[in-house]
Amino acid sequence: MKILQYLSVGLVLLACVSCGDVFDSHPYDVNFKGERNINAHQIAEIERQFGDRDTVRVAFISDTHCWYQETKDEVKALNERQDIDFVVHCGDLTDTGTSKEYEWIRDILSDLRYPYVALIGNHDFLGTGNQAYMTMFGEMDFSFIVARTKFVCLNTNATEYDYLAAVPNFDFLEEEMVEDSADFDHTLMIMHAPPYSDQFNNNVVKAFHGYLNEFPGLMCCIYGHNHTDKVLDIYGDGLLFYGIDCAEHRNFRIFTIKPDGYEEEQVYY
């Protein structure tokens, strides 16, 4: 009897060993190899290098999805410039939120010669993608300050929670209005999905407008998601929302943040 038991255990172990590669490569595990908590590390470097500047130049990219060659070309185009301080990715790093896609895009973006941070997009939530994002990049709402400007990076992908979570997170926004208030005079609001898009919680779109108006010196809002380069006055009050195009369309925007405002340009590659 014991011999049969040992044989049974041995067969189970052999089956597990033979299937080990299957378990190790599950598309939605979050057991990444390589760098984690990227945004915190990159923000520390951004603040170290540019925290005391009065002017910074920031490149905004978005929606790389599965356009890996186009994204490699985008990184190459960015690296060839001598006038960029850091890069912000506005979300949809991946197409289906798999661990392998996260690793692929991280490895491509790691070739940037500039520091960068990345927001979460709706595609990045698929499967266990939100857990993967938090493991690899960090919190879904975050901020940092350079050139006396607070960059508020906000998760606006409400549909991914079936509208049951606080997205956008008004508590976070209230804290960011006043936290470190002595260190910034202007605000830049960055998100993946803009108000009135399919991902935004449009039941609170007017309340969101009210929160935006409370931020000191709000310059503009910057978003991705729509795969267009449109500039919109969504609320009809002069506050501009700049759309950052997808990698497939091979362009990005550069913003020059100055003490008296900002300038922006669109770059094709």
For each residue, the residues with C-beta under 8 A, 3 or more apart:
1: 4 5
2: 5 6
3: 6 7
4: 1 7 8
5: 1 2 8 9
6: 2 3 9 10
7: 3 4 10 11
8: 4 5 11 12
9: 5 6 12 13
10: 6 7 13 14
11: 7 8 14 15
12: 8 9 15 16
13: 9 10 16 17
14: 10 11 17 18
15: 11 12 18 19
16: 12 13 19 20
17: 13 14 20
18: 14 15
19: 15 16 22 23
20: 16 17 23 24
21: 24 25
22: 19 25 26
23: 19 20 26
24: 20 21
25: 21 22 100
26: 22 23 29 99
27: 98 99 100 127
28: 97 98 99 127 128 129 132
29: 26 99 128
30: 99 128 131 132 135
31: 99
32: 36 99 102 103 132 135 136
33: 103
34: 103 106 107
35: 38 41 106 110 136
36: 32 135 136
37: 40 41 135 136 137 138
38: 35 41 42 106 117 118 136 137 138
39: 42 43 117 118 137 138 139 142
40: 37 43 44 138
41: 35 37 38 44 45
42: 38 39 45 46 86 115 116 117
43: 39 40 46 47 117 142 144
44: 40 41 47 48
45: 41 42 48 49 115
46: 42 43 49 50 51 85 86 115 117 144 146
47: 43 44 50 51 144 145 146
48: 44 45 51
49: 45 46 85 86 115
50: 46 47 53 56 85 86 146 147
51: 46 47 48 145 146
52:
53: 50 56 85 146 147
54: 147 148 258 259
55: 147 256 257 258 259
56: 50 53 85 86 146 147 149 256 257
57: 83 84 85 254 255 256 257
58: 84 85 86 87 88 254 255 257
59: 78 81 84 86 87 88 114 252 253 254 267
60: 87 88 90 190 222 242 244 252 253 254 255
61: 64 74 78 87 88 89 90 244 247 252
62: 89 90 91 92 121 192 224 225 244 245 246 247
63: 90 91 92 121 224 225 227 244 245 246 247 248
64: 61 67 68 70 71 74 89 92 93 94 105 108 246 247
65: 92 94 95 123 246 247 248
66: 94 95 101
67: 64 70 71 246 247 248
68: 64 71 72 104 105 108
69: 72 73
70: 64 67 73 74 247 248 250
71: 64 67 68 74 75 105 108 109 247
72: 68 69 75 76 108 111
73: 69 70 76 77 250 269
74: 61 64 70 71 77 78 247 250 252 269
75: 71 72 78 79 108 109 111 112
76: 72 73 79 80 269
77: 73 74 80 81 252 267 269
78: 59 61 74 75 81 84 87 112 113 114 252
79: 75 76 111 112 113 114
80: 76 77
81: 59 77 78 84
82:
83: 57 254
84: 57 58 59 78 81 87 114 254
85: 46 49 50 53 56 57 58 114
86: 42 46 49 50 56 58 59 114 115 116 117
87: 58 59 60 61 78 84 112 114 115 116 117
88: 58 59 60 61 116 117 118 119 151 153 190 222
89: 61 62 64 93 109 116 117 118 119
90: 60 61 62 63 119 121 190 191 192 222 223 224 225 244
91: 62 63 118 119 120 121 122 124 157 192 224 225
92: 62 63 64 65 95 121 122 123 124 192 224 225 246
93: 64 89 101 102 105 118 120 121 123 124 133
94: 64 65 66 97 98 101 102 105 123 124 126 129
95: 65 66 92 101 123
96: 101 123 126 127 129
97: 28 94 101 102 123 124 125 126 127 128 129 130 132
98: 27 28 94 101 102 126 127 129 132
99: 26 27 28 29 30 31 32 102 103 132
100: 25 27 103 104
101: 66 93 94 95 96 97 98 104 105
102: 32 93 94 97 98 99 105 106 129 132 133 136
103: 32 33 34 99 100 106 107
104: 68 100 101 107 108
105: 64 68 71 93 94 101 102 108 109
106: 34 35 38 102 103 109 110 136
107: 34 103 104 110 111
108: 64 68 71 72 75 104 105 111
109: 71 75 89 105 106 112 116 118
110: 35 106 107
111: 72 75 79 107 108
112: 75 78 79 87 109 115 116
113: 78 79
114: 59 78 79 84 85 86 87
115: 42 45 46 49 86 87 112
116: 42 86 87 88 89 109 112
117: 38 39 42 43 46 86 87 88 89 137 142 144 153
118: 38 39 88 89 91 93 109 137
119: 88 89 90 91 140 153 154 155 190 191 192 224
120: 91 93 124 125 130 133 137 140 155 157 192
121: 62 63 90 91 92 93 124 125 157 192 193 224 225
122: 91 92 125 157 159 160 192 193 199 225
123: 65 92 93 94 95 96 97 126 129
124: 91 92 93 94 97 120 121 129 130 132 133
125: 97 120 121 122 129 130 133 157 160
126: 94 96 97 98 123 129
127: 27 28 96 97 98
128: 28 29 30 97 131 132
129: 28 94 96 97 98 102 123 124 125 126 132 133
130: 97 120 124 125 133 134 140 160
131: 30 128 134 135
132: 28 30 32 97 98 99 102 124 128 129 135 136
133: 93 102 120 124 125 129 130 136 137 140
134: 130 131 137 138 139 140
135: 30 32 36 37 131 132
136: 32 35 36 37 38 102 106 132 133
137: 37 38 39 117 118 120 133 134
138: 37 38 39 40 134 142
139: 39 134 142
140: 119 120 130 133 134 155
141: 153 154 155 169 172
142: 39 43 117 138 139 153
143: 150 151 152 153 176
144: 43 46 47 117 150 151
145: 47 51 148 149 150 151 180 183 184
146: 46 47 50 51 53 56 149 151 257
147: 50 53 54 55 56 257 258 259
148: 54 145 183 184 185 186 259
149: 56 145 146 184 185 186 187 188 219 257
150: 143 144 145 176 180 183 184 186 187 188 215 216
151: 88 143 144 145 146 188 190
152: 143 173 176 187 188 189 190 215
153: 88 117 119 141 142 143 190 191
154: 119 141 168 169 172 173 189 190 191
155: 119 120 140 141 167 168 169 191 192
156: 167 168 191 192 193 194 199 200 201 223
157: 91 120 121 122 125 160 161 167 192 193 199
158: 161 163 165 167 168 193 199 200 201
159: 122 162 163 198 199
160: 122 125 130 157 167 199
161: 157 158 164 165 167
162: 159
163: 158 159 167 201 203
164: 161
165: 158 161
166: 169 170 171
167: 155 156 157 158 160 161 163 201
168: 154 155 156 158 172 173 191 201 204 208
169: 141 154 155 166 172 173
170: 166 173 174 204 207 211
171: 166 174 175
172: 141 154 168 169 175 176
173: 152 154 168 169 170 176 177 211
174: 170 171 177 178 211
175: 171 172 178 179
176: 143 150 152 172 173 179 215
177: 173 174 181 211 214 215 216
178: 174 175 181
179: 175 176
180: 145 150 183 184
181: 177 178 184 216
182:
183: 145 148 150 180
184: 145 148 149 150 180 181 187 216 217
185: 148 149 216 217 259
186: 148 149 150 216 217 218 219 257
187: 149 150 152 184 215 216 217 218 219
188: 149 150 151 152 218 219 220 221 222 255 257
189: 152 154 212 215 218 220 221 222
190: 60 88 90 119 151 152 153 154 221 222 223
191: 90 119 153 154 155 156 168 194 221 222 223
192: 62 90 91 92 119 120 121 122 155 156 157 199 223 224 225
193: 121 122 156 157 158 197 198 199 200 223 224 225
194: 156 191 197 200 221 223 225 226 232 234 241 243
195: 200 202 205 208 209 234 235 241
196: 200 202 205 234
197: 193 194 200 225 226
198: 159 193
199: 122 156 157 158 159 160 192 193 225
200: 156 158 193 194 195 196 197 205
201: 156 158 163 167 168 204 205
202: 195 196 205
203: 163
204: 168 170 201 207 208
205: 195 196 200 201 202 208 209
206: 209 210
207: 170 204 210 211
208: 168 195 204 205 211 212
209: 195 205 206 212 213 235
210: 206 207 213 214
211: 170 173 174 177 207 208 214 215
212: 189 208 209 215 218 221 239
213: 209 210 218
214: 177 210 211
215: 150 152 176 177 187 189 211 212 218
216: 150 177 181 184 185 186 187
217: 184 185 186 187
218: 186 187 188 189 212 213 215 221 239
219: 149 186 187 188 257 261 262
220: 188 189 239 240 241 242 262
221: 188 189 190 191 194 212 218 239 240 241 242
222: 60 88 90 188 189 190 191 241 242 244 253 255
223: 90 156 190 191 192 193 194 226 241 242 243 244
224: 62 63 90 91 92 119 121 192 193 243 244 246
225: 62 63 90 91 92 121 122 192 193 194 197 199
226: 194 197 223 230 243
227: 63 245 246 248 249
228: 243 245
229: 243 244 245 249 251 253 266
230: 226 243
231: 240 241 242 243
232: 194 240 241 243
233: 236 237 238 239 240 241
234: 194 195 196 239 241
235: 195 209 239
236: 233
237: 233
238: 233
239: 212 218 220 221 233 234 235
240: 220 221 231 232 233
241: 194 195 220 221 222 223 231 232 233 234
242: 60 220 221 222 223 231 253 264
243: 194 223 224 226 228 229 230 231 232
244: 60 61 62 63 90 222 223 224 229 252 253
245: 62 63 227 228 229 249 251 252
246: 62 63 64 65 67 92 224 227 249
247: 61 62 63 64 65 67 70 71 74 250
248: 63 65 67 70 227
249: 227 229 245 246
250: 70 73 74 247 268 269
251: 229 245 266 267 268 269
252: 59 60 61 74 77 78 244 245 266 267 269
253: 59 60 222 229 242 244 264 265 266 267
254: 57 58 59 60 83 84 264 265 267
255: 57 58 60 188 222 262 263 264
256: 55 56 57 262 263 264
257: 55 56 57 58 146 147 149 186 188 219 262
258: 54 55 147 261 262 263
259: 54 55 147 148 185
260:
261: 219 258
262: 219 220 255 256 257 258
263: 255 256 258
264: 242 253 254 255 256
265: 253 254
266: 229 251 252 253
267: 59 77 251 252 253 254
268: 250 251
269: 73 74 76 77 250 251 252
